[in-house]
Amino acid sequence: MAYKKINIQTIFNKIWKILGQMFIFVQQNDKDMTTNFKSLLQVLDYFKDEATCTAYLAKSRWNDTPSCPHCGNVGAYVTNRGFKCKAKECHKKFTVTTGTIFENTKVPLRLWFATIYLATAHKKGISSLQLSRDLNITQKTAWFLLHRVREMLANNAPEMLDGTVEIDETYVGGATKNKSNKKRAALRETGGQYFSKTSVVAMLQRDGEVRTTVLKANSVKFSDVLPLIQANVSETSLIITDSSTMYGILKLSYRHEVVNHVNKEYARGAMHTNTIEGFFSQFKRGIIGIYHYVSPKHLQRYCNEFGYRYNTRKTTDVVRFEDAFKQVNNIRLTYANLIA
């Protein structure tokens, strides 16, 4: 009996084509993919298996043509475990998760997608304990997932802020009045009420984006803030700050207006810092009410999370979810690096 020779590559190409057709069918029947999501239940119903998750991630990353994450070459052969770059200089193998926050994960993509949805939809965030209960995973896994998502949400290619820009700083840490007498005495001797707090500087463009930077210093100085302002704020901008003396020299390089809170001046027409204080208010309520405590080591990632939600505040939860997938590439945070 004669057997027909089987071309493995042809078979896998046909499988990839069928998967693509299946995804298009799902896309047409679900009205442009995920635009109907209104709850976590609908997210989990849609991403019911790994095949659906993989197809969605591939479509989000590459559209119809796989691109090598190692060299950037467009086009790849289908292998039994993923793809192989067509470029002769590369020829490396990869999967749909290679070069993303999902790389080498042992957690199902279905749970990853649910985590991204919850982290971007909840206005003040979600704790690792709550996420572990919602998804039936351990608190350690939930904590790791959330930190990797926060790392992903950082704005790595920001444009210069322009127009009217409000700048202010806040301090994150336990209130001095809530500390023990022994700790308060130590603070008075060694550095005052902000000794154990971490500084966060924020720059906010009205009707635009907010940028946050964590400084290790216990109190912010002009030498700490000036490089941040020059790197993020256009020279044609109007900067509005409070009456802190560290902002005084800004008038030499920018148009600068001061709102004197010491004299109980909180607004002078359009001159105020109420917008950025509103962002800090939401940020602090999230820290106090949801997370309770944030270490200085991880504080920048929490700032990324709150900043991302604020910058996408005018969109719906599902659009914010879809937008987050545009930032999954070239982000890697291992557990060893996280706890180092």
Secondary structure as the mmCIF struct_conf table of DSSP 4:
data_model
#
loop_
_struct_conf.conf_type_id
_struct_conf.id
_struct_conf.beg_label_comp_id
_struct_conf.beg_label_asym_id
_struct_conf.beg_label_seq_id
_struct_conf.end_label_comp_id
_struct_conf.end_label_asym_id
_struct_conf.end_label_seq_id
HELX_LH_PP_P HELX_LH_PP_P1 LYS A 4 ILE A 6
HELX_RH_AL_P HELX_RH_AL_P1 ILE A 8 ASN A 29
TURN_TY1_P TURN_TY1_P1 ASP A 30 ASN A 36
BEND BEND1 SER A 39 SER A 39
HELX_RH_AL_P HELX_RH_AL_P2 LEU A 40 TYR A 46
BEND BEND2 PHE A 47 PHE A 47
BEND BEND3 ASP A 49 ASP A 49
HELX_RH_AL_P HELX_RH_AL_P3 GLU A 50 TRP A 62
TURN_TY1_P TURN_TY1_P2 ASN A 63 ASP A 64
BEND BEND4 THR A 65 THR A 65
STRN STRN1 SER A 67 SER A 67
TURN_TY1_P TURN_TY1_P3 PRO A 69 CYS A 71
STRN STRN2 VAL A 74 VAL A 74
STRN STRN3 ALA A 76 VAL A 78
BEND BEND5 ASN A 80 GLY A 82
STRN STRN4 PHE A 83 CYS A 85
TURN_TY1_P TURN_TY1_P4 LYS A 88 CYS A 90
STRN STRN5 LYS A 93 PHE A 94
TURN_TY1_P TURN_TY1_P5 VAL A 96 GLY A 99
STRN STRN6 THR A 100 THR A 100
TURN_TY1_P TURN_TY1_P6 ILE A 101 ASN A 104
BEND BEND6 VAL A 107 VAL A 107
HELX_RH_AL_P HELX_RH_AL_P4 LEU A 109 ALA A 121
BEND BEND7 HIS A 122 HIS A 122
TURN_TY1_P TURN_TY1_P7 LYS A 123 LYS A 124
HELX_RH_AL_P HELX_RH_AL_P5 SER A 128 LEU A 135
TURN_TY1_P TURN_TY1_P8 ASN A 136 ASN A 136
HELX_RH_AL_P HELX_RH_AL_P6 GLN A 139 MET A 152
TURN_TY1_P TURN_TY1_P9 LEU A 153 LEU A 153
BEND BEND8 ALA A 154 ALA A 154
BEND BEND9 ASN A 156 ALA A 157
HELX_LH_PP_P HELX_LH_PP_P2 PRO A 158 MET A 160
STRN STRN7 LEU A 161 LEU A 161
BEND BEND10 GLY A 163 GLY A 163
STRN STRN8 THR A 164 VAL A 172
BEND BEND11 GLY A 173 GLY A 173
HELX_RH_3T_P HELX_RH_3T_P1 THR A 176 ASN A 178
BEND BEND12 LYS A 179 LYS A 179
HELX_RH_AL_P HELX_RH_AL_P7 ASN A 181 THR A 190
TURN_TY1_P TURN_TY1_P10 GLY A 191 GLY A 191
TURN_TY1_P TURN_TY1_P11 GLN A 193 SER A 196
STRN STRN9 THR A 198 GLN A 205
TURN_TY1_P TURN_TY1_P12 ARG A 206 ASP A 207
BEND BEND13 GLY A 208 GLY A 208
STRN STRN10 VAL A 210 LEU A 215
BEND BEND14 ALA A 217 SER A 219
HELX_RH_AL_P HELX_RH_AL_P8 PHE A 222 ASN A 232
STRN STRN11 VAL A 233 VAL A 233
TURN_TY1_P TURN_TY1_P13 GLU A 235 THR A 236
HELX_LH_PP_P HELX_LH_PP_P3 SER A 237 SER A 237
STRN STRN12 LEU A 238 ASP A 242
BEND BEND15 SER A 243 SER A 243
HELX_RH_3T_P HELX_RH_3T_P2 THR A 245 LEU A 252
TURN_TY1_P TURN_TY1_P14 SER A 253 SER A 253
BEND BEND16 TYR A 254 TYR A 254
STRN STRN13 ARG A 255 VAL A 259
TURN_TY1_P TURN_TY1_P15 HIS A 261 LYS A 264
STRN STRN14 ALA A 267 ARG A 268
TURN_TY1_P TURN_TY1_P16 GLY A 269 ALA A 270
STRN STRN15 MET A 271 HIS A 272
HELX_RH_AL_P HELX_RH_AL_P9 ASN A 274 GLY A 286
HELX_RH_PI_P HELX_RH_PI_P1 ILE A 287 TYR A 291
BEND BEND17 HIS A 292 HIS A 292
TURN_TY1_P TURN_TY1_P17 PRO A 296 HIS A 298
HELX_RH_AL_P HELX_RH_AL_P10 LEU A 299 ASN A 311
TURN_TY1_P TURN_TY1_P18 THR A 312 LYS A 314
BEND BEND18 THR A 315 THR A 315
HELX_RH_AL_P HELX_RH_AL_P11 ASP A 317 ALA A 324
HELX_RH_3T_P HELX_RH_3T_P3 PHE A 325 GLN A 327
STRN STRN16 ASN A 329 ASN A 329
TURN_TY1_P TURN_TY1_P19 ASN A 330 ASN A 330
HELX_RH_AL_P HELX_RH_AL_P12 TYR A 335 ILE A 339
#
